[in-house]
Amino acid sequence: DKLIIRAGLLPNSRLLPCPHLLSLSSHWLPGNVLALKYFLNQPPALAIRLFTLTAALDAVSIPVICIPTVFTLLNSREPGWYSNFLVCTILGVLYNWISIVSVFLLAVLSFSRTFLLLFPTRKQNKVRTFQFMAVYLTFVTLHETVFTATGRLNFVYKVDEAYCWDRGVTKPWSTYDDVVDMVLLAVPIIPVAISCFITCYKIFRSSSLANHSVMDNPVKRNATITILLYTIVYLLFSVPNFLNYVPGLKLRYGSALRVPSTGRGL
């Protein structure tokens, strides 16, 4: 839809993405609320806790991402409440934070399941895992809030995206923001893809392995397949994002060309 609009094939179709977002919002929030209720009543295994956090994050993203964008599209992409600098900044920071944390949670889910498949007799240390997650989330929070609050990064409304995106106020800060975006949003596709291939291999080999404590357990097998499907969907939609980031940064460091805005829309 976005390509059609930008190509000018449907110059008056400013509402084209709106039905998709309305449809998404109508089942996204109830689905994640039901999933959250289900996971909260399950045993406190690592995968269950990660699924709980993922469902909670997805439920929060509805009012932060979909609903404001729908109202903006219905208003012919006029900024509306995004014209308020404070609102634009708060929603922009929340959207960036949610995007980065969503990728991180999926990576932890994928890595934890692969570890369980590779070392079925070893017990995962949930305390250390959550400690690492806390450190990572603290860094992301500081990155998104401190530099924005001190004026190094600011948010502006983008008509094409119908949302607010960040940019550095100077070239060094813009470069810093691009590098951090690539590391936190694009680079994870590489280890996640490796983890996905290992999981696929283990699943296909499970029928010939005797006494495999993970894949012989129906509950753990279903959890593994669920995480695998979740990871595959992420990889399919992240390949364009990865291909968009890396060449842009290569241009930045290889010449005086400015990196095109990559955004987090994918």
Disulfide bonds with the S-S distance in Angstrom:
Cys88-Cys164 2.00
